[in-house]
């Protein structure tokens, strides 16, 4: 139950840096996630958006539960203080029963839906109506960008529509089919508040921009020895360009690998951490550029600062696509927090996030990438200085503390509480 303050101007309740006067401060927030499987939001443990929101909310003195759907029983590696409730990931019509069970399990005073999906925002709208509780929608991707954007249309023949509805794996039996995604976008105004994490998404959907926060105490270069980390992961003989994420075509790794071909330095390697859970794109990269690639297995969130400490350069070579413009690459703040030189492209908010603390090149320009890689490696002291300024910028603007401060304003707005 929420904390209620009685009386007329007689009693104040303090929550960390917030004083609530004659108002209600929530005791718990329920975050709804459409895919809480080990290959979905659970893939990177505490590194992805819903878990970052949970950490920031907990910093405000608010308990958090995360509810979502999964097709596995693999334990998630996250803080034990966050309650996890998982329900079967099913198709229509059985999905309605899973959604009902999830809604009945909600205990929060505020509902926070992650992504504009029927399996999250759609369930959140039903829960809002059921409980009469405020609903926040968090948008961290333009979901329709994966399906052709605003131009996408569902125009099947009568026979195909029947198949999509009736067959066991019919497209319209999938809760997050683009038909339903478009409907969810039309209902964004029904949320009581909207949070986004890039200017692209803010321009398209409105809301308040709350960039991803990094745990700058965990991602602290003073805790790790770069040489020891290199030795641990077998990288001591190489100059390491690190990509700690899941490769996909729009992330520009092909452009970067062409840059390595241009440089022709035998000790340069692109180190990919984790690989793609979506398709065989990793294999395609290896088939053409295998001599330049070292692939490491997926590591736990707790191990990520150690592997990042082994890098000479963190690379974020995004291509200029709608999907890339909508995203806030977590690899950026991984590198910034660990005071690493960062080579990135001028796509979306990347130039704003880095400011003058990184190395920016045009998207798709392999020659410019090759030039910057050589500049960074040939001027290590200047690169090191830029890396430390990147950490300072991360602490100021992209830490969990900064994220919590921005979130507190949304909580105050929804509850009517006053900040003193």
Secondary structure, DSSP 8 states (H G I E B T S, - for coil): --EE--SSS--EEEETTEEEESSEE-SEEEEEES--STTTTTTTGGGSHHHHHHHHHHHTT-EEEEEEEES------S-TTSEEEEEE---TTHHHHHHHHHHHT---SEEEEESS-IIIIIHHHHHHHHHT-EEEEEE-S-GGGGGTGGG------HHHHHHHHHSTT-GGGSTT-HHHHHHHHHTGGGSSEEEESSHHHHHHH-SEE----B-TTTS-GGG--HHHHHHHTT-TTSEEEEE-S---GGG-HHHHHHHHHHH--TTEEEEEES--SSSSHHHHHHHHHGGGEEEE----GGGHHHHHHT-SEEEE---S-HHHHH---HHHHHHHHTT-EEEEES-TTHHHHHTTSSEEE-TT-HHHHHHHHHHHHH-HHHHHHHHHHHHHHHHHHSBHHHHHHHHHHHHHHHHT----
